[in-house]
Amino acid sequence: MSKVPFPTTKFLRVKCSGCNNEQIVFDSSKIVVKCNVCGSDLAEPKGGKAKILGEILEVLS
Ligand SMILES: [Zn+2]
């Protein structure tokens, strides 16, 4: 039985729900990530992983 390896950190392409700006967000960010355009929160730190608040368009490894 092989287990899924410990997930590595990834970058996510996230669409801001406020202004539809697309921005790359680090998925283990320890800080609140804000949209560069309108300042909405795109991600907030949550137990080592970031909670993504916008729409995830793509996962970049
Ligand atoms: Zn925005």
N, CA, C, O and the ligand as a Tripos MOL2 file, in Angstrom:
@<TRIPOS>MOLECULE
protein
  245   243    62     0     0
PROTEIN
NO_CHARGES

@<TRIPOS>ATOM
      1 N           0.8600   -1.2020    0.0000 N.3       1 MET1
      2 CA          0.0000    0.0000    0.0000 C.3       1 MET1
      3 C           0.8880    1.2420    0.0000 C.2       1 MET1
      4 O           1.6320    1.5070    0.9440 O.2       1 MET1
      5 N           0.7850    1.9550   -1.0440 N.am      2 SER2
      6 CA          1.5650    3.1890   -1.0780 C.3       2 SER2
      7 C           0.6650    4.3590   -0.7110 C.2       2 SER2
      8 O          -0.4690    4.4740   -1.1760 O.2       2 SER2
      9 N           1.1900    5.1920    0.1080 N.am      3 LYS3
     10 CA          0.4350    6.3780    0.4960 C.3       3 LYS3
     11 C           0.8140    7.5360   -0.4070 C.2       3 LYS3
     12 O           1.9040    7.5840   -0.9770 O.2       3 LYS3
     13 N          -0.0780    8.4240   -0.5120 N.am      4 VAL4
     14 CA          0.2230    9.6430   -1.2690 C.3       4 VAL4
     15 C           1.3440   10.3760   -0.5350 C.2       4 VAL4
     16 O           1.2460   10.6280    0.6660 O.2       4 VAL4
     17 N           2.3980   10.7130   -1.2560 N.am      5 PRO5
     18 CA          3.4950   11.4120   -0.5840 C.3       5 PRO5
     19 C           3.0380   12.7350    0.0080 C.2       5 PRO5
     20 O           2.0700   13.3520   -0.4370 O.2       5 PRO5
     21 N           3.7610   13.1310    1.0100 N.am      6 PHE6
     22 CA          3.4330   14.4090    1.6530 C.3       6 PHE6
     23 C           3.3790   15.4930    0.5950 C.2       6 PHE6
     24 O           4.3250   15.6730   -0.1710 O.2       6 PHE6
     25 N           2.2850   16.2030    0.5570 N.am      7 PRO7
     26 CA          2.1410   17.1810   -0.5220 C.3       7 PRO7
     27 C           3.2030   18.2760   -0.4510 C.2       7 PRO7
     28 O           3.4740   18.8630    0.5970 O.2       7 PRO7
     29 N           3.7700   18.5110   -1.5910 N.am      8 THR8
     30 CA          4.7300   19.6020   -1.6520 C.3       8 THR8
     31 C           3.9750   20.9170   -1.8010 C.2       8 THR8
     32 O           2.7970   20.9450   -2.1560 O.2       8 THR8
     33 N           4.6610   21.9620   -1.5300 N.am      9 THR9
     34 CA          4.0250   23.2610   -1.6750 C.3       9 THR9
     35 C           3.8060   23.5490   -3.1590 C.2       9 THR9
     36 O           4.5880   23.1470   -4.0200 O.2       9 THR9
     37 N           2.7420   24.2400   -3.4150 N.am     10 LYS10
     38 CA          2.3850   24.5270   -4.7930 C.3      10 LYS10
     39 C           2.0360   26.0010   -4.9280 C.2      10 LYS10
     40 O           1.8070   26.7250   -3.9600 O.2      10 LYS10
     41 N           2.0110   26.3860   -6.1770 N.am     11 PHE11
     42 CA          1.4880   27.7070   -6.4950 C.3      11 PHE11
     43 C           0.1500   27.5330   -7.2010 C.2      11 PHE11
     44 O          -0.0250   26.6400   -8.0300 O.2      11 PHE11
     45 N          -0.7610   28.3840   -6.8640 N.am     12 LEU12
     46 CA         -2.0980   28.3000   -7.4270 C.3      12 LEU12
     47 C          -2.3970   29.5760   -8.1910 C.2      12 LEU12
     48 O          -2.0480   30.6790   -7.7670 O.2      12 LEU12
     49 N          -3.0430   29.3980   -9.3130 N.am     13 ARG13
     50 CA         -3.5390   30.5790  -10.0310 C.3      13 ARG13
     51 C          -4.9590   30.8090   -9.5360 C.2      13 ARG13
     52 O          -5.8450   29.9750   -9.7250 O.2      13 ARG13
     53 N          -5.1530   31.9390   -8.9080 N.am     14 VAL14
     54 CA         -6.4230   32.2190   -8.2430 C.3      14 VAL14
     55 C          -7.0530   33.4500   -8.8670 C.2      14 VAL14
     56 O          -6.3890   34.4500   -9.1410 O.2      14 VAL14
     57 N          -8.3510   33.3450   -9.0790 N.am     15 LYS15
     58 CA         -9.0840   34.4960   -9.6010 C.3      15 LYS15
     59 C          -9.7490   35.2180   -8.4520 C.2      15 LYS15
     60 O         -10.4600   34.6150   -7.6480 O.2      15 LYS15
     61 N          -9.5150   36.4980   -8.3860 N.am     16 CYS16
     62 CA        -10.1310   37.3350   -7.3650 C.3      16 CYS16
     63 C         -11.6390   37.4010   -7.5890 C.2      16 CYS16
     64 O         -12.1020   37.6460   -8.7030 O.2      16 CYS16
     65 N         -12.3900   37.1800   -6.5250 N.am     17 SER17
     66 CA        -13.8460   37.2370   -6.6670 C.3      17 SER17
     67 C         -14.3400   38.6750   -6.7380 C.2      17 SER17
     68 O         -15.4860   38.9270   -7.1130 O.2      17 SER17
     69 N         -13.4800   39.6120   -6.3790 N.am     18 GLY18
     70 CA        -13.8840   41.0110   -6.3900 C.3      18 GLY18
     71 C         -13.7400   41.6500   -7.7550 C.2      18 GLY18
     72 O         -14.6290   42.3790   -8.1940 O.2      18 GLY18
     73 N         -12.6280   41.3870   -8.4350 N.am     19 CYS19
     74 CA        -12.3580   42.1220   -9.6720 C.3      19 CYS19
     75 C         -11.9200   41.2190  -10.8250 C.2      19 CYS19
     76 O         -11.5820   41.7140  -11.9010 O.2      19 CYS19
     77 N         -11.9230   39.8880  -10.6100 N.am     20 ASN20
     78 CA        -11.5480   38.9270  -11.6360 C.3      20 ASN20
     79 C         -10.0730   38.9860  -12.0260 C.2      20 ASN20
     80 O          -9.6660   38.3880  -13.0220 O.2      20 ASN20
     81 N          -9.2810   39.7000  -11.2460 N.am     21 ASN21
     82 CA         -7.8420   39.6580  -11.4650 C.3      21 ASN21
     83 C          -7.3290   38.2490  -11.1930 C.2      21 ASN21
     84 O          -7.7690   37.5900  -10.2510 O.2      21 ASN21
     85 N          -6.3900   37.7910  -12.0290 N.am     22 GLU22
     86 CA         -5.7660   36.4900  -11.7890 C.3      22 GLU22
     87 C          -4.3950   36.7060  -11.1890 C.2      22 GLU22
     88 O          -3.6130   37.5390  -11.6470 O.2      22 GLU22
     89 N          -4.1260   35.9410  -10.1640 N.am     23 GLN23
     90 CA         -2.8930   36.1540   -9.4240 C.3      23 GLN23
     91 C          -2.3540   34.8170   -8.9390 C.2      23 GLN23
     92 O          -3.1190   33.9060   -8.6200 O.2      23 GLN23
     93 N          -1.0330   34.7070   -8.8870 N.am     24 ILE24
     94 CA         -0.4110   33.4850   -8.3890 C.3      24 ILE24
     95 C          -0.2980   33.5740   -6.8710 C.2      24 ILE24
     96 O           0.2160   34.5510   -6.3260 O.2      24 ILE24
     97 N          -0.7870   32.5360   -6.2040 N.am     25 VAL25
     98 CA         -0.7970   32.5010   -4.7430 C.3      25 VAL25
     99 C          -0.0600   31.2510   -4.2860 C.2      25 VAL25
    100 O          -0.3000   30.1540   -4.7910 O.2      25 VAL25
    101 N           0.8310   31.4270   -3.3350 N.am     26 PHE26
    102 CA          1.5570   30.3170   -2.7310 C.3      26 PHE26
    103 C           0.6040   29.5870   -1.7910 C.2      26 PHE26
    104 O           0.0000   30.2120   -0.9190 O.2      26 PHE26
    105 N           0.4630   28.2790   -1.9550 N.am     27 ASP27
    106 CA         -0.5840   27.5770   -1.2040 C.3      27 ASP27
    107 C          -0.2150   27.3170    0.2550 C.2      27 ASP27
    108 O          -1.0480   26.8310    1.0210 O.2      27 ASP27
    109 N           0.9930   27.6250    0.6440 N.am     28 SER28
    110 CA          1.3690   27.4890    2.0600 C.3      28 SER28
    111 C           1.7330   28.8500    2.6440 C.2      28 SER28
    112 O           2.5380   28.9610    3.5690 O.2      28 SER28
    113 N           1.1320   29.8530    2.0880 N.am     29 SER29
    114 CA          1.4240   31.1980    2.5450 C.3      29 SER29
    115 C           1.1130   31.3530    4.0310 C.2      29 SER29
    116 O           0.0860   30.8780    4.5180 O.2      29 SER29
    117 N           2.0110   32.0210    4.7380 N.am     30 LYS30
    118 CA          1.8130   32.2450    6.1710 C.3      30 LYS30
    119 C           1.1970   33.6200    6.4420 C.2      30 LYS30
    120 O           0.9680   34.0090    7.5870 O.2      30 LYS30
    121 N           0.9490   34.3090    5.3930 N.am     31 ILE31
    122 CA          0.3670   35.6450    5.5340 C.3      31 ILE31
    123 C          -0.9010   35.7380    4.6710 C.2      31 ILE31
    124 O          -1.1040   34.9400    3.7560 O.2      31 ILE31
    125 N          -1.7250   36.7020    4.9740 N.am     32 VAL32
    126 CA         -2.8930   36.9490    4.1380 C.3      32 VAL32
    127 C          -2.4100   37.4990    2.7940 C.2      32 VAL32
    128 O          -1.6350   38.4540    2.7400 O.2      32 VAL32
    129 N          -2.8790   36.8820    1.7250 N.am     33 VAL33
    130 CA         -2.5160   37.3300    0.3820 C.3      33 VAL33
    131 C          -3.6470   38.1900   -0.1420 C.2      33 VAL33
    132 O          -4.8070   37.7770   -0.1460 O.2      33 VAL33
    133 N          -3.3080   39.3720   -0.5790 N.am     34 LYS34
    134 CA         -4.3210   40.2900   -1.0750 C.3      34 LYS34
    135 C          -4.1960   40.4720   -2.5750 C.2      34 LYS34
    136 O          -3.1090   40.3800   -3.1450 O.2      34 LYS34
    137 N          -5.3190   40.7300   -3.1920 N.am     35 CYS35
    138 CA         -5.3400   41.0250   -4.6190 C.3      35 CYS35
    139 C          -4.5390   42.2960   -4.8900 C.2      35 CYS35
    140 O          -4.6750   43.3030   -4.1960 O.2      35 CYS35
    141 N          -3.7010   42.2160   -5.9230 N.am     36 ASN36
    142 CA         -2.8740   43.3710   -6.2650 C.3      36 ASN36
    143 C          -3.6890   44.5210   -6.8360 C.2      36 ASN36
    144 O          -3.2390   45.6670   -6.8490 O.2      36 ASN36
    145 N          -4.8800   44.2130   -7.3040 N.am     37 VAL37
    146 CA         -5.6820   45.2260   -7.9840 C.3      37 VAL37
    147 C          -6.6690   45.8920   -7.0200 C.2      37 VAL37
    148 O          -6.6910   47.1160   -6.8860 O.2      37 VAL37
    149 N          -7.4830   45.0700   -6.3510 N.am     38 CYS38
    150 CA         -8.5520   45.6660   -5.5460 C.3      38 CYS38
    151 C          -8.3510   45.4880   -4.0440 C.2      38 CYS38
    152 O          -9.0870   46.0710   -3.2470 O.2      38 CYS38
    153 N          -7.3610   44.6880   -3.6540 N.am     39 GLY39
    154 CA         -7.0610   44.5640   -2.2380 C.3      39 GLY39
    155 C          -7.9100   43.5470   -1.4860 C.2      39 GLY39
    156 O          -7.8000   43.4440   -0.2650 O.2      39 GLY39
    157 N          -8.7600   42.7900   -2.1930 N.am     40 SER40
    158 CA         -9.5250   41.7350   -1.5450 C.3      40 SER40
    159 C          -8.5880   40.6240   -1.0790 C.2      40 SER40
    160 O          -7.5320   40.4050   -1.6730 O.2      40 SER40
    161 N          -8.9760   39.9310   -0.0210 N.am     41 ASP41
    162 CA         -8.1790   38.8070    0.4330 C.3      41 ASP41
    163 C          -8.3360   37.6390   -0.5370 C.2      41 ASP41
    164 O          -9.4520   37.2390   -0.8680 O.2      41 ASP41
    165 N          -7.2060   37.1000   -0.9880 N.am     42 LEU42
    166 CA         -7.2360   35.9390   -1.8750 C.3      42 LEU42
    167 C          -6.9460   34.6580   -1.1190 C.2      42 LEU42
    168 O          -7.4200   33.5890   -1.5040 O.2      42 LEU42
    169 N          -6.1760   34.7530   -0.0510 N.am     43 ALA43
    170 CA         -5.8440   33.5720    0.7390 C.3      43 ALA43
    171 C          -5.4960   34.0150    2.1420 C.2      43 ALA43
    172 O          -4.9670   35.1050    2.3610 O.2      43 ALA43
    173 N          -5.8070   33.1410    3.0880 N.am     44 GLU44
    174 CA         -5.4270   33.4270    4.4660 C.3      44 GLU44
    175 C          -4.7970   32.1760    5.0630 C.2      44 GLU44
    176 O          -5.2050   31.0630    4.7320 O.2      44 GLU44
    177 N          -3.8050   32.3430    5.9420 N.am     45 PRO45
    178 CA         -3.1200   31.1840    6.5030 C.3      45 PRO45
    179 C          -4.0440   30.3780    7.3940 C.2      45 PRO45
    180 O          -4.8300   30.9290    8.1650 O.2      45 PRO45
    181 N          -3.9360   29.0650    7.2750 N.am     46 LYS46
    182 CA         -4.8100   28.1820    8.0340 C.3      46 LYS46
    183 C          -4.0470   26.8920    8.3190 C.2      46 LYS46
    184 O          -3.9770   26.0060    7.4680 O.2      46 LYS46
    185 N          -3.4890   26.7910    9.4910 N.am     47 GLY47
    186 CA         -2.8330   25.5420    9.8910 C.3      47 GLY47
    187 C          -1.7380   25.0870    8.9500 C.2      47 GLY47
    188 O          -1.6500   23.9000    8.6380 O.2      47 GLY47
    189 N          -0.9080   25.9980    8.4940 N.am     48 GLY48
    190 CA          0.2030   25.6230    7.6170 C.3      48 GLY48
    191 C          -0.1440   25.7060    6.1490 C.2      48 GLY48
    192 O           0.7220   25.9570    5.3100 O.2      48 GLY48
    193 N          -1.4050   25.4960    5.8390 N.am     49 LYS49
    194 CA         -1.8540   25.6350    4.4590 C.3      49 LYS49
    195 C          -2.6680   26.9140    4.3490 C.2      49 LYS49
    196 O          -3.3260   27.3390    5.2990 O.2      49 LYS49
    197 N          -2.6090   27.5030    3.1940 N.am     50 ALA50
    198 CA         -3.4220   28.6890    3.0020 C.3      50 ALA50
    199 C          -4.8380   28.2900    2.6120 C.2      50 ALA50
    200 O          -5.0460   27.3580    1.8340 O.2      50 ALA50
    201 N          -5.7920   28.9990    3.1570 N.am     51 LYS51
    202 CA         -7.1830   28.8200    2.7230 C.3      51 LYS51
    203 C          -7.4170   29.7840    1.5760 C.2      51 LYS51
    204 O          -7.2890   30.9990    1.7300 O.2      51 LYS51
    205 N          -7.7620   29.2260    0.4230 N.am     52 ILE52
    206 CA         -7.9350   30.0470   -0.7700 C.3      52 ILE52
    207 C          -9.3540   30.6100   -0.7800 C.2      52 ILE52
    208 O         -10.3330   29.8690   -0.6940 O.2      52 ILE52
    209 N          -9.4400   31.9070   -0.8860 N.am     53 LEU53
    210 CA        -10.7330   32.5670   -0.8070 C.3      53 LEU53
    211 C         -11.3070   32.8840   -2.1860 C.2      53 LEU53
    212 O         -12.5100   33.0900   -2.3440 O.2      53 LEU53
    213 N         -10.4230   32.9200   -3.1760 N.am     54 GLY54
    214 CA        -10.9040   33.1660   -4.5270 C.3      54 GLY54
    215 C         -11.1440   31.8500   -5.2470 C.2      54 GLY54
    216 O         -11.1860   30.7860   -4.6290 O.2      54 GLY54
    217 N         -11.2990   31.9360   -6.5370 N.am     55 GLU55
    218 CA        -11.5250   30.7390   -7.3490 C.3      55 GLU55
    219 C         -10.1930   30.2140   -7.8570 C.2      55 GLU55
    220 O          -9.4260   30.9550   -8.4710 O.2      55 GLU55
    221 N          -9.9100   28.9310   -7.6040 N.am     56 ILE56
    222 CA         -8.6620   28.3380   -8.0760 C.3      56 ILE56
    223 C          -8.8180   27.9480   -9.5400 C.2      56 ILE56
    224 O          -9.6430   27.0980   -9.8780 O.2      56 ILE56
    225 N          -8.0410   28.5570  -10.3890 N.am     57 LEU57
    226 CA         -8.1290   28.2880  -11.8220 C.3      57 LEU57
    227 C          -7.1920   27.1720  -12.2280 C.2      57 LEU57
    228 O          -7.5020   26.3940  -13.1300 O.2      57 LEU57
    229 N          -6.0460   27.0860  -11.5690 N.am     58 GLU58
    230 CA         -5.0290   26.1560  -12.0090 C.3      58 GLU58
    231 C          -4.0630   25.9050  -10.8550 C.2      58 GLU58
    232 O          -3.7750   26.8020  -10.0640 O.2      58 GLU58
    233 N          -3.5760   24.6850  -10.7730 N.am     59 VAL59
    234 CA         -2.5480   24.3530   -9.7980 C.3      59 VAL59
    235 C          -1.2290   24.2160  -10.5420 C.2      59 VAL59
    236 O          -1.1050   23.3910  -11.4460 O.2      59 VAL59
    237 N          -0.2660   25.0050  -10.1720 N.am     60 LEU60
    238 CA          1.0520   24.9820  -10.8070 C.3      60 LEU60
    239 C           1.9950   24.2460   -9.8720 C.2      60 LEU60
    240 O           2.1230   24.6140   -8.7040 O.2      60 LEU60
    241 N           2.6540   23.2170  -10.3710 N.am     61 SER61
    242 CA          3.5580   22.4740   -9.4960 C.3      61 SER61
    243 C           4.9830   22.9800   -9.6400 C.2      61 SER61
    244 O           5.8880   22.4710   -8.9780 O.2      61 SER61
    245 ZN         -9.2660   41.9210   -6.9510 Zn       62 ZN62
@<TRIPOS>BOND
     1     1     2 1
     2     2     3 1
     3     3     4 2
     4     3     5 am
     5     5     6 1
     6     6     7 1
     7     7     8 2
     8     7     9 am
     9     9    10 1
    10    10    11 1
    11    11    12 2
    12    11    13 am
    13    13    14 1
    14    14    15 1
    15    15    16 2
    16    15    17 am
    17    17    18 1
    18    18    19 1
    19    19    20 2
    20    19    21 am
    21    21    22 1
    22    22    23 1
    23    23    24 2
    24    23    25 am
    25    25    26 1
    26    26    27 1
    27    27    28 2
    28    27    29 am
    29    29    30 1
    30    30    31 1
    31    31    32 2
    32    31    33 am
    33    33    34 1
    34    34    35 1
    35    35    36 2
    36    35    37 am
    37    37    38 1
    38    38    39 1
    39    39    40 2
    40    39    41 am
    41    41    42 1
    42    42    43 1
    43    43    44 2
    44    43    45 am
    45    45    46 1
    46    46    47 1
    47    47    48 2
    48    47    49 am
    49    49    50 1
    50    50    51 1
    51    51    52 2
    52    51    53 am
    53    53    54 1
    54    54    55 1
    55    55    56 2
    56    55    57 am
    57    57    58 1
    58    58    59 1
    59    59    60 2
    60    59    61 am
    61    61    62 1
    62    62    63 1
    63    63    64 2
    64    63    65 am
    65    65    66 1
    66    66    67 1
    67    67    68 2
    68    67    69 am
    69    69    70 1
    70    70    71 1
    71    71    72 2
    72    71    73 am
    73    73    74 1
    74    74    75 1
    75    75    76 2
    76    75    77 am
    77    77    78 1
    78    78    79 1
    79    79    80 2
    80    79    81 am
    81    81    82 1
    82    82    83 1
    83    83    84 2
    84    83    85 am
    85    85    86 1
    86    86    87 1
    87    87    88 2
    88    87    89 am
    89    89    90 1
    90    90    91 1
    91    91    92 2
    92    91    93 am
    93    93    94 1
    94    94    95 1
    95    95    96 2
    96    95    97 am
    97    97    98 1
    98    98    99 1
    99    99   100 2
   100    99   101 am
   101   101   102 1
   102   102   103 1
   103   103   104 2
   104   103   105 am
   105   105   106 1
   106   106   107 1
   107   107   108 2
   108   107   109 am
   109   109   110 1
   110   110   111 1
   111   111   112 2
   112   111   113 am
   113   113   114 1
   114   114   115 1
   115   115   116 2
   116   115   117 am
   117   117   118 1
   118   118   119 1
   119   119   120 2
   120   119   121 am
   121   121   122 1
   122   122   123 1
   123   123   124 2
   124   123   125 am
   125   125   126 1
   126   126   127 1
   127   127   128 2
   128   127   129 am
   129   129   130 1
   130   130   131 1
   131   131   132 2
   132   131   133 am
   133   133   134 1
   134   134   135 1
   135   135   136 2
   136   135   137 am
   137   137   138 1
   138   138   139 1
   139   139   140 2
   140   139   141 am
   141   141   142 1
   142   142   143 1
   143   143   144 2
   144   143   145 am
   145   145   146 1
   146   146   147 1
   147   147   148 2
   148   147   149 am
   149   149   150 1
   150   150   151 1
   151   151   152 2
   152   151   153 am
   153   153   154 1
   154   154   155 1
   155   155   156 2
   156   155   157 am
   157   157   158 1
   158   158   159 1
   159   159   160 2
   160   159   161 am
   161   161   162 1
   162   162   163 1
   163   163   164 2
   164   163   165 am
   165   165   166 1
   166   166   167 1
   167   167   168 2
   168   167   169 am
   169   169   170 1
   170   170   171 1
   171   171   172 2
   172   171   173 am
   173   173   174 1
   174   174   175 1
   175   175   176 2
   176   175   177 am
   177   177   178 1
   178   178   179 1
   179   179   180 2
   180   179   181 am
   181   181   182 1
   182   182   183 1
   183   183   184 2
   184   183   185 am
   185   185   186 1
   186   186   187 1
   187   187   188 2
   188   187   189 am
   189   189   190 1
   190   190   191 1
   191   191   192 2
   192   191   193 am
   193   193   194 1
   194   194   195 1
   195   195   196 2
   196   195   197 am
   197   197   198 1
   198   198   199 1
   199   199   200 2
   200   199   201 am
   201   201   202 1
   202   202   203 1
   203   203   204 2
   204   203   205 am
   205   205   206 1
   206   206   207 1
   207   207   208 2
   208   207   209 am
   209   209   210 1
   210   210   211 1
   211   211   212 2
   212   211   213 am
   213   213   214 1
   214   214   215 1
   215   215   216 2
   216   215   217 am
   217   217   218 1
   218   218   219 1
   219   219   220 2
   220   219   221 am
   221   221   222 1
   222   222   223 1
   223   223   224 2
   224   223   225 am
   225   225   226 1
   226   226   227 1
   227   227   228 2
   228   227   229 am
   229   229   230 1
   230   230   231 1
   231   231   232 2
   232   231   233 am
   233   233   234 1
   234   234   235 1
   235   235   236 2
   236   235   237 am
   237   237   238 1
   238   238   239 1
   239   239   240 2
   240   239   241 am
   241   241   242 1
   242   242   243 1
   243   243   244 2
@<TRIPOS>SUBSTRUCTURE
     1 MET1         2 RESIDUE 1 A MET
     2 SER2         6 RESIDUE 1 A SER
     3 LYS3        10 RESIDUE 1 A LYS
     4 VAL4        14 RESIDUE 1 A VAL
     5 PRO5        18 RESIDUE 1 A PRO
     6 PHE6        22 RESIDUE 1 A PHE
     7 PRO7        26 RESIDUE 1 A PRO
     8 THR8        30 RESIDUE 1 A THR
     9 THR9        34 RESIDUE 1 A THR
    10 LYS10       38 RESIDUE 1 A LYS
    11 PHE11       42 RESIDUE 1 A PHE
    12 LEU12       46 RESIDUE 1 A LEU
    13 ARG13       50 RESIDUE 1 A ARG
    14 VAL14       54 RESIDUE 1 A VAL
    15 LYS15       58 RESIDUE 1 A LYS
    16 CYS16       62 RESIDUE 1 A CYS
    17 SER17       66 RESIDUE 1 A SER
    18 GLY18       70 RESIDUE 1 A GLY
    19 CYS19       74 RESIDUE 1 A CYS
    20 ASN20       78 RESIDUE 1 A ASN
    21 ASN21       82 RESIDUE 1 A ASN
    22 GLU22       86 RESIDUE 1 A GLU
    23 GLN23       90 RESIDUE 1 A GLN
    24 ILE24       94 RESIDUE 1 A ILE
    25 VAL25       98 RESIDUE 1 A VAL
    26 PHE26      102 RESIDUE 1 A PHE
    27 ASP27      106 RESIDUE 1 A ASP
    28 SER28      110 RESIDUE 1 A SER
    29 SER29      114 RESIDUE 1 A SER
    30 LYS30      118 RESIDUE 1 A LYS
    31 ILE31      122 RESIDUE 1 A ILE
    32 VAL32      126 RESIDUE 1 A VAL
    33 VAL33      130 RESIDUE 1 A VAL
    34 LYS34      134 RESIDUE 1 A LYS
    35 CYS35      138 RESIDUE 1 A CYS
    36 ASN36      142 RESIDUE 1 A ASN
    37 VAL37      146 RESIDUE 1 A VAL
    38 CYS38      150 RESIDUE 1 A CYS
    39 GLY39      154 RESIDUE 1 A GLY
    40 SER40      158 RESIDUE 1 A SER
    41 ASP41      162 RESIDUE 1 A ASP
    42 LEU42      166 RESIDUE 1 A LEU
    43 ALA43      170 RESIDUE 1 A ALA
    44 GLU44      174 RESIDUE 1 A GLU
    45 PRO45      178 RESIDUE 1 A PRO
    46 LYS46      182 RESIDUE 1 A LYS
    47 GLY47      186 RESIDUE 1 A GLY
    48 GLY48      190 RESIDUE 1 A GLY
    49 LYS49      194 RESIDUE 1 A LYS
    50 ALA50      198 RESIDUE 1 A ALA
    51 LYS51      202 RESIDUE 1 A LYS
    52 ILE52      206 RESIDUE 1 A ILE
    53 LEU53      210 RESIDUE 1 A LEU
    54 GLY54      214 RESIDUE 1 A GLY
    55 GLU55      218 RESIDUE 1 A GLU
    56 ILE56      222 RESIDUE 1 A ILE
    57 LEU57      226 RESIDUE 1 A LEU
    58 GLU58      230 RESIDUE 1 A GLU
    59 VAL59      234 RESIDUE 1 A VAL
    60 LEU60      238 RESIDUE 1 A LEU
    61 SER61      242 RESIDUE 1 A SER
    62 ZN62       245 GROUP 0 **** ****
